[in-house]
Amino acid sequence: MRNRLKKEGWIMQGKKVAMVVLLLLMAIMVISFRAYGEWPVSFNATLNGSNYATLEWGMKEGATDNFDNGIDALAPPASPDGDNVYFSSITGEPSPYNKLLKDYRGISEETTTWRLVVKVASGKTMVISWDGGTLPSGWVCTWQEADSNWNGVGDEHNLSDTPNQIEVSNTTGDLLTKRYLIKAQVLPTYSISGTVTLQGGGADVTEVLLTLSGDASATTNPDAQGNYSFTGLSEGEYWVTPSLNKYRFEPPFRSYNPLNSDQTNQDYTGIYQCDLTVNSAHDDPDPSVGTHTYDWNTQITASVTSPADQTDGTRYICTGWT
């Protein structure tokens, strides 16, 4: 069997010709993160269905645990029947600075507690309500009844759960005092990190785009060493998908359901995709006529079968093996 490679293609004689073809075809970083800063929450108090007071609490730049003039506000005096609602000072400040209508604290990532006092005269009902949609992102806020020494009693309730209210009804003959602990705690956060490597094609690894989807959305590019990370992610369901034109990735994506711990060594390998186009005016080449895609550095065997006998002497020219 004799093969000669010419510019126009292969000149083949005989029943079958085979050839081995070796394919040697060769940030702006957007990270989901939590920003700690100022945030306010309002409580609306009604007494027997009528507006009574609006309280504010949260975190502000320059605020402290004590009364801060220009930031906090003192609570008004109680009604003639003794009805009142206010935040009690946690530092034991003297009257009137121990009863606040607005109670802001300094910006912090630590668990912070407010002390809410509700006083209701006999035969009355006071309702403290709030908009769950205004609670700070990245925090879990709760309320819990407390005893006279400010020890928590019973279950903690998430302020985001409905109904968004605390109702105090007094069916006794005396003034009723209720105490509540309002807490704000930073949600724990987690990270996803790993390394991206590329095989073939000559692309720069920093061109790879990694897309985070699910309970948060973000994109990032690896650094020059292929390292990437998504940080500040709350517990939840996420997917990470790498992409780069002309590359196939292993694995094609990773899922986390739920993400509840730091995930390291979440690596990806991008393999360059090579196209082999086959054209033939005669018979049945293998691979078949058309365009075929292979991983970089894949070795394939290409062949064409001629209908002519070896003794016939007829030659067929198959072109386009590229």
Order of alpha helices (4+ residues) and beta strands (2+ residues): beta-beta-beta-beta-beta-beta-beta-beta-beta-beta-beta-beta-beta-beta-beta-beta-beta-beta-beta-beta-beta-beta-beta-beta-beta-beta
